[in-house]
Amino acid sequence: MREQLELPLYQVAPQAMIGLTPERLGTFQDSLRAPIHRWFKYPAGYSYKLVEALIEDYSLGAGSWLLDPFVGSGTTSVVAKQRGVNSVGIEAHPFVHWAAKVKCFWEYDMGQLHQSIHRLLTHLHRPPDFPGNESLSEFPKLIHKCYSDRNLWSLKFIRDSIEEYSPTAEIGDFFRLALTDTLRAASKAGTGWPYIAPSKYHEKNERPALEVFSQTVQRMYRDLVTVLAERRIADVQTRLLLMDTRQPYPIEPESVDLAVTSPPYLNNYDYADRTRLEMYFFGWAKSWRDITEKVRDKLIIAATTQVRRTEFQENPISPSIRGLEPMLYEELADKVGQLAAIRLHKGGKKNYDLMVAGYFNDMLLMIQQVYRVLKPHATFVMVLGDSAPYGVYIPTEEYLGRLALAVGFRDYSVQNLRERGGKWGHNPQRHKVMLKEGLLLVQK
């Protein structure tokens, strides 16, 4: 196996890394401060500067098409629209897909939007008296734990007023996204990403919802004015598809010039749970079961909360992987076997073995779809992190690179960006394997 891996087929292609320096790629913090990008703070994102650098390096312009198979809240699509590049973004999480659509719609009548903001804020600054706790009975317990009754009623008052003061559906969504950002900023609970922690240990000072919303919606309007003044080309197509990235894309074969994405990391992060606060508040879901049926079951497997052991065969790794890359299949089978044995001696008995198998089964289907729609000689760029569940190291970039080769891509390269996991060193329950984040570049 070592001799096989030394063949040129598996060698890193350093020329693919030229120009992608850490300075040009930026960090996720950049997107938390940038106009439009900051409208929805999605922790699974990456810096918009990476997309800018790739558009520049691959000379994309009017007529070019950029694909993101895990578009999330729309970082790739927003940059592409700013730069006059056509884009297709695919997202299976309905709430996150909605947020991306709002971020990518800029075709407002700006005079009408400005007037609507003024009318709504004028109305909100004359709120009626708090009618009592019974008016809040629609909200699940989690929502009540995150706000005082009066502040929760203020949030409900804003939500209900939006219906009356939105002359168009797009302006209504603009206001709702501002309210979405307000939810965590105004809460007394520890609502920092990724999870909600409504306990006294994580408690913070509650902020008045009306004040936070007013500041947020005005900042969003200023962002829109700034971006519209700076955008390069107005005539650009931005397609955002609510669909499973493992299914056939409604895109012509060999029509995409570049694909870039940040797939879910194999780190047991539940992307469905990430929006529980928002979905509960707006009535998109009312329970864990709702979240599972509407979101969790539609996402690729990257967390043990998505795993049902009864749905896996005795050999959980897809036979397609064995047929395409037998050596990789054997390596994965060994890792999955180790995890299956270790879990029996752990208190939580987490299904890391099936999580790993399911992840690569699903990612293969995505890679096959991207390969089908990419033009010859085009590149697919992924921001990835490796993992070590129960201390069993999974070299994610390498395994996905080898899967890409098996599908038909010509070569792959890996560029390390940073080490990660050091801040958890004090946790005795965590493994001691140092992990990293990097770029995987595969060329068709």
Helices and strands as residue ranges (DSSP letters): H 2-5, G 8-10, G 14-17, H 22-25, H 28-33, G 37-39, H 48-57, E 65-68, H 75-82, E 86-91, H 94-103, H 110-124, G 133-136, H 141-146, H 149-164, H 169-186, G 200-202, H 209-230, E 238-242, E 256-261, G 273-275, H 276-282, H 288-294, G 296-298, G 304-306, G 309-311, H 319-324, H 326-343, H 352-373, E 374-385, G 389-391, H 396-407, E 411-420, G 422-424, E 435-443
